[in-house]
């Protein structure tokens, strides 16, 4: 599946290409309201703008959960890759997860930009030699305040995104949407923690300037979260009390979605010097 995003008007530039490695199947709600998760990610991380100079972006989707991955002859044609969240465990040994881990290692060796969201964050960690498992504190669902590390690497994508929050707080923090019951236990050698929370020790990490993992869901809108909470409670995965708590929380607060989207877009599109 493919989505082409028009470039904003300006100088002529090459069309960038990105691939979403989808680790979950489209929910009925997301398919009906958004057309599928590819459209959710493109709306969040794709370029804005009107039809311009023939540049813009091209987004393809590979259904990793069904064993569909880009071939060796396709990978080099992409500027960046995004691995989505999933109801599956990143530490499981399903064949498609093991194949995804091998692809992650190849992408890192090729210095491709690689962004992992939730399950994607965890599976990148696993593939590079880290450890993941069940969250010691159990489910984390709702809006969570995430604190940035006191010392951050001097990467442009971080500097660009953090400009919007450093003036608002002595210790920079941002709220994000969380839906997970697994977490990173130990980072791969050489990786750095970029953010943590009272619930989760590794909310965000990087491995150099081309690998970024985020435990939360920058792409989720409030309605997607509420639908997922309804499905989890109906299936008995979470209690009705937890579900009601999330609904009440969303009446009072929300994620700093603009910050997280800016961070992800900056990561995918910034060329480090």
Backbone torsions as a table, in degrees:
resi	resn	phi	psi	omega
1	UNK	NA	143.9	-172.4
2	UNK	-136.1	142.4	171.8
3	UNK	-130.9	132.2	177.0
4	UNK	-109.9	126.6	-178.7
5	UNK	-107.5	124.8	-178.4
6	UNK	-68.0	149.6	177.8
7	UNK	-83.8	150.0	171.0
8	UNK	-68.1	153.8	-177.6
9	UNK	-64.1	144.5	-179.2
10	UNK	161.0	-149.8	-179.7
11	UNK	-75.0	159.6	179.6
12	UNK	-70.5	134.6	176.4
13	UNK	-146.9	160.2	-179.9
14	UNK	-67.6	141.0	175.8
15	UNK	-70.5	123.8	177.6
16	UNK	-79.5	151.3	-179.7
17	UNK	-125.5	133.2	179.2
18	UNK	-129.9	153.0	178.3
19	UNK	-126.1	129.1	171.7
20	UNK	-93.7	121.7	174.9
21	UNK	-96.9	98.0	-171.1
22	UNK	-82.5	118.4	-177.0
23	UNK	-102.7	13.2	178.1
24	UNK	-141.8	158.6	174.5
25	UNK	-90.4	146.8	-179.9
26	UNK	-58.0	131.3	173.8
27	UNK	-74.8	158.0	177.8
28	UNK	-57.7	-39.6	-178.0
29	UNK	-65.5	-49.2	-178.4
30	UNK	-64.8	-37.6	178.3
31	UNK	-64.5	-42.4	-177.2
32	UNK	-71.4	-43.7	-172.8
33	UNK	-86.5	-37.8	-173.2
34	UNK	-114.2	-13.5	-176.9
35	UNK	90.1	2.9	179.1
36	UNK	123.0	167.4	-176.0
37	UNK	-68.1	-27.4	176.7
38	UNK	-57.5	-45.0	-179.7
39	UNK	-65.6	-34.9	176.9
40	UNK	-61.1	-46.5	-178.9
41	UNK	-69.5	-38.8	179.8
42	UNK	-66.6	-40.0	177.1
43	UNK	-61.0	-36.4	-177.9
44	UNK	-79.2	-48.5	-168.6
45	UNK	-108.0	-9.0	-178.7
46	UNK	-77.5	165.5	177.6
47	UNK	-67.1	146.7	170.4
48	UNK	-93.8	169.0	172.6
49	UNK	125.9	165.0	179.1
50	UNK	-91.3	174.7	177.9
51	UNK	-59.0	128.9	-174.4
52	UNK	-128.4	-110.1	-165.9
53	UNK	-102.7	13.0	-178.7
54	UNK	89.6	3.2	176.6
55	UNK	-84.2	-118.9	177.4
56	UNK	82.2	-156.1	-175.2
57	UNK	-136.1	154.4	173.2
58	UNK	-125.5	124.6	179.8
59	UNK	-114.5	126.0	174.1
60	UNK	-111.0	157.2	177.6
61	UNK	-125.2	135.9	173.4
62	UNK	-119.7	125.1	-178.3
63	UNK	-80.9	81.6	-177.9
64	UNK	-57.5	-37.0	-178.6
65	UNK	-61.0	-23.6	177.9
66	UNK	-103.2	14.6	176.7
67	UNK	87.0	6.4	-178.5
68	UNK	-91.6	117.8	178.8
69	UNK	-135.7	155.2	177.0
70	UNK	-65.1	142.9	178.7
71	UNK	-77.9	168.1	-178.5
72	UNK	-58.9	-31.5	-179.2
73	UNK	-81.0	-8.1	-179.2
74	UNK	-101.0	-29.3	-170.1
75	UNK	-58.1	-41.8	-174.3
76	UNK	-66.0	-18.3	-178.9
77	UNK	-79.2	-3.2	-177.8
78	UNK	-106.1	143.6	176.4
79	UNK	-83.9	-27.9	-178.3
80	UNK	-161.1	162.4	-178.4
81	UNK	-133.0	144.4	175.8
82	UNK	-125.2	126.8	174.8
83	UNK	-102.9	126.0	-173.6
84	UNK	-81.4	178.0	170.4
85	UNK	-73.7	175.1	-175.9
86	UNK	-165.2	151.3	171.1
87	UNK	-78.1	-6.5	-178.5
88	UNK	-87.1	161.0	179.5
89	UNK	-86.7	128.9	-179.7
90	UNK	-66.8	-19.0	-179.9
91	UNK	-93.9	2.9	179.1
92	UNK	-74.8	163.6	-177.2
93	UNK	-109.7	28.2	172.4
94	UNK	-58.1	145.8	-176.0
95	UNK	-57.8	-42.1	-177.1
96	UNK	-66.4	-30.8	178.1
97	UNK	-72.1	-40.9	178.0
98	UNK	-64.4	-39.7	177.8
99	UNK	-66.7	-37.2	177.7
100	UNK	-64.4	-40.2	177.1
101	UNK	-60.7	-40.7	177.9
102	UNK	-64.1	-40.5	178.3
103	UNK	-64.1	-41.4	178.0
104	UNK	-56.0	-45.8	-180.0
105	UNK	-62.1	-39.7	178.8
106	UNK	-65.0	-43.4	-179.0
107	UNK	-63.5	-40.7	178.7
108	UNK	-65.6	-41.6	178.8
109	UNK	-63.0	-31.0	179.5
110	UNK	-86.2	-0.9	-178.2
111	UNK	58.9	38.4	172.7
112	UNK	-81.1	148.1	175.2
113	UNK	-71.5	130.6	-174.1
114	UNK	-136.0	117.3	-179.4
115	UNK	-114.2	125.2	178.4
116	UNK	-113.0	131.9	179.7
117	UNK	-114.5	122.1	177.1
118	UNK	56.3	-106.1	175.4
119	UNK	-53.6	-41.3	-180.0
120	UNK	-60.9	-41.5	175.6
121	UNK	-57.6	-43.9	-177.8
122	UNK	-73.1	-40.3	-175.9
123	UNK	-72.2	-31.0	173.9
124	UNK	-63.6	-45.5	178.2
125	UNK	-56.9	-48.3	-179.9
126	UNK	-61.0	-46.8	-175.6
127	UNK	-61.2	-31.1	-176.5
128	UNK	-93.0	5.7	174.3
129	UNK	107.6	4.1	176.7
130	UNK	-83.4	-174.9	-179.3
131	UNK	-125.6	137.2	177.1
132	UNK	-132.1	158.0	179.5
133	UNK	-173.7	-169.3	178.8
134	UNK	-62.2	140.3	178.1
135	UNK	-64.8	128.3	-176.7
136	UNK	-65.3	-24.1	179.0
137	UNK	-96.6	7.9	-179.6
138	UNK	80.0	-164.7	-177.7
139	UNK	-55.9	142.8	167.5
140	UNK	-124.6	110.5	-177.3
141	UNK	-133.9	128.9	178.5
142	UNK	125.9	-153.4	-178.2
143	UNK	-100.9	125.2	-175.6
144	UNK	-123.4	136.3	175.4
145	UNK	-82.2	125.3	-176.6
146	UNK	-114.0	129.5	-179.6
147	UNK	-100.3	132.2	176.7
148	UNK	-72.9	150.0	178.1
149	UNK	-63.4	148.8	-178.9
150	UNK	-63.5	-35.0	179.1
151	UNK	-118.8	120.8	-178.1
152	UNK	-118.3	147.4	177.7
153	UNK	-65.7	152.5	-174.1
154	UNK	-82.4	58.5	-179.5
155	UNK	-95.7	140.1	-175.8
156	UNK	-60.9	-37.4	-177.0
157	UNK	-64.6	-31.3	175.8
158	UNK	-73.8	-45.5	-180.0
159	UNK	-59.0	-44.1	-178.2
160	UNK	-62.1	-44.7	-176.4
161	UNK	-73.6	-38.5	-174.4
162	UNK	-73.1	-14.5	178.9
163	UNK	-56.3	-32.3	-176.1
164	UNK	-78.1	-15.3	-176.6
165	UNK	-118.7	-18.6	-176.3
166	UNK	-65.8	-30.5	-179.2
167	UNK	-74.5	-19.1	-175.6
168	UNK	-91.3	-12.3	-177.0
169	UNK	-154.7	140.7	178.0
170	UNK	-63.3	-42.7	173.6
171	UNK	-107.2	105.2	-173.4
172	UNK	-57.1	136.2	176.0
173	UNK	-147.0	162.5	177.2
174	UNK	-153.3	142.8	178.6
175	UNK	-87.1	143.2	-178.1
176	UNK	-140.0	155.7	176.6
177	UNK	-80.4	129.0	-179.4
178	UNK	-119.8	137.9	169.7
179	UNK	-150.6	89.2	-179.1
180	UNK	-158.1	152.4	174.0
181	UNK	-125.6	5.3	172.8
182	UNK	-117.9	166.1	-179.0
183	UNK	-158.5	166.4	173.0
184	UNK	-77.3	126.2	176.7
185	UNK	-92.4	-40.2	-176.4
186	UNK	-147.3	131.3	-178.8
187	UNK	-77.4	155.6	173.3
188	UNK	-64.9	159.0	177.0
189	UNK	-57.5	132.1	177.7
190	UNK	88.5	-12.3	178.8
191	UNK	-79.8	157.6	-176.5
192	UNK	-127.8	138.0	173.3
193	UNK	-75.4	126.0	178.5
194	UNK	-101.5	-24.2	-178.5
195	UNK	-158.9	152.4	178.4
196	UNK	-146.1	172.0	178.3
197	UNK	-141.9	175.6	178.5
198	UNK	-66.0	-18.8	-177.8
199	UNK	-100.5	-34.5	-170.8
200	UNK	-133.0	126.5	-176.1
201	UNK	-71.2	-32.0	180.0
202	UNK	-121.0	89.3	177.1
203	UNK	-84.5	-27.4	178.6
204	UNK	-154.0	140.3	177.1
205	UNK	-144.5	162.2	172.2
206	UNK	-133.3	155.2	172.6
207	UNK	-126.5	89.8	-169.5
208	UNK	74.9	-163.9	-175.7
209	UNK	-95.6	5.2	-176.4
210	UNK	-122.8	6.1	176.7
211	UNK	-130.0	123.1	-178.8
212	UNK	-135.1	129.1	176.1
213	UNK	-118.8	135.0	178.5
214	UNK	-129.1	123.5	-177.6
215	UNK	-70.5	-36.6	-179.1
216	UNK	-78.8	-170.9	-175.4
217	UNK	-121.2	88.2	176.8
218	UNK	-61.8	-27.9	-174.1
219	UNK	-79.9	-16.9	-174.8
220	UNK	-73.4	135.8	168.8
221	UNK	-95.6	167.8	-177.5
222	UNK	-60.5	-39.4	-177.7
223	UNK	-68.1	-35.7	176.8
224	UNK	-65.2	-43.2	178.0
225	UNK	-61.2	-47.0	-178.0
226	UNK	-62.8	-40.4	177.8
227	UNK	-63.9	-41.1	179.0
228	UNK	-65.3	-41.3	177.5
229	UNK	-60.8	-41.8	177.6
230	UNK	-61.0	-42.3	-179.0
231	UNK	-68.6	-39.2	178.9
232	UNK	-66.0	-40.1	179.7
233	UNK	-71.1	-38.1	178.4
234	UNK	-64.4	-33.0	179.9
235	UNK	-83.2	-6.4	-179.4
236	UNK	82.1	10.7	-179.9
237	UNK	-74.1	-31.5	173.7
238	UNK	-131.0	159.6	-178.7
239	UNK	-79.1	161.6	176.5
240	UNK	-62.8	-33.1	179.4
241	UNK	-64.8	-41.4	177.7
242	UNK	-64.1	-44.7	-180.0
243	UNK	-60.6	-44.0	179.6
244	UNK	-65.7	-35.2	177.5
245	UNK	-62.3	-39.7	178.0
246	UNK	-65.9	-42.9	179.4
247	UNK	-60.0	-43.6	179.6
248	UNK	-66.1	-39.8	179.9
249	UNK	-60.1	-42.6	-177.8
250	UNK	-67.8	-19.5	174.8
251	UNK	-72.3	-23.1	-175.2
252	UNK	-106.8	-24.0	-174.7
253	UNK	-151.9	174.3	178.2
254	UNK	-156.7	172.3	-179.7
255	UNK	-74.5	158.9	171.7
256	UNK	-84.7	66.3	-170.5
257	UNK	-63.0	-35.5	-179.8
258	UNK	-60.6	-41.6	178.9
259	UNK	-63.3	-49.1	-175.4
260	UNK	-65.7	-38.0	177.7
261	UNK	-66.2	-41.6	177.3
262	UNK	-60.5	-42.1	179.3
263	UNK	-61.1	-48.4	-177.5
264	UNK	-66.2	-42.5	178.9
265	UNK	-65.5	-40.6	178.9
266	UNK	-63.3	-41.9	178.7
267	UNK	-61.2	-46.8	-175.4
268	UNK	-69.6	-27.9	-169.7
269	UNK	-114.1	-9.2	-178.2
270	UNK	-84.8	135.4	173.9
271	UNK	-97.9	112.7	178.8
272	UNK	-68.7	143.5	-179.5
273	UNK	-82.7	NA	NA
